[in-house]
Structure formats: structure tokens, C-alpha cells
Amino acid sequence: MTDFSDRTKLSRFISLLLRHHPEKVNLTLDEHGWADVDELLAGINSTGRLIDRALLEEIVASDEKQRYSFDERKELIRANQGHSIPVDVELEKAIPPDILYHGTAQKFADSIRREGIRRMSRLYVHLSKDMETALKVGRRHGKPLAFSVPAGKMSRDGIPFYISANGVWLTEYVGVEYLGEVIGQ
């Protein structure tokens, strides 16, 4: 049986492959980010990491952030969002709640205040529906803080929002004029 830390490492590696670098294991993603499950398993195993279909299904099912989705036949898999490579994950355009939150580290706060929230190497800016989740995201990069974002106003101003399969809100940019309260500073 694979222990928790090995599963976590495998999950991170799967994320790297499906979001950023499929070429590391000669994996091909289609235009919607889907990869063949058997190719993914063979690619991962070729690196000396051991994984089978049952373990992959367990990783997908137990991922607290619900990073991955299978197609209905479980022959294809993709990351739900967070890509730095150009794929169309067929996001659903949606009207956001009035307020969303962007979690970051305090060391990035001044830059965000000057430039707004940019997508950086990803295809979209990621926003959370609650402050606790945003602060958890920010904690990954240092001492956390969260900016509130008046997403409802942005949407009414014509800025499109999307919601991923795992409930992350996405938009292309949050301008300085839309930066709200800072929480956690």
C-alpha cells in the first residue's frame, strides 16, 4: 500500500503533467486538456514512480481540491483548472457571487496593489468563494493574506467569469480598481 506522503507526491506529479509539462513523460493532451489514462499511467511508471489505475482513481477521488476529472468511461483524465499550457477545459461561464477572495502571500501584496491581480503563468486568475479557502491558498506561498474582490460588480461591468468543475472561480484579470479589503495583514 502506498503511504500518504507517496500519494501526495504522486498527486503533485500528476498535476505537473496535466497542467504544465505533459512532455516530461511523452504524454499528449487534446485541445480540452484530456489525456489517455493508460498513457498517463505508463508515463508515470516510466519515471520509476509506481501507480496503477486503482491508485489513480483513489488519488482523484480523495483529492481535497478536486483537481482532476475523469470522462464518463474513465478512459480520459484532465486537470480541472490551473493550466499554464493553452487548453480549453470547456469552462462554464457564470455570474459570480458579489464577493470572491484571492489568496496570496503578504510578500506579493504591494505588487498586487500596483498592478492588480494578474494570471501570471496560468490561463486565469483563481478566486475562492470564501476567505478561509483563500487564506489556505495564500499560505502555500508564505504568510497569507486575501484580497476581497467585488466580483458581482466586475461581472455587471462586463468582465466574464467562469467556474471550474471543482468550484474555483476564474477570470483573466482583476484590475486595481476592483481590489477590495485586505484580510490577514
Secondary structure, DSSP 8 states (H G I E B T S, - for coil): ---HHHHHHHHHHHHHHHHT-GGGGT----TTS-EEHHHHHHHHHTTT----HHHHHHHHHH-TT--EEE-TTSSEEEESS--SS------EE----S-EEEEEEGGGHHHHHHH-EE-TTSSSEEEBSSHHHHHHHHHTTSSEEEEEE-HHHHHHTT---EE-TTS-EEESEE-GGG---EE--
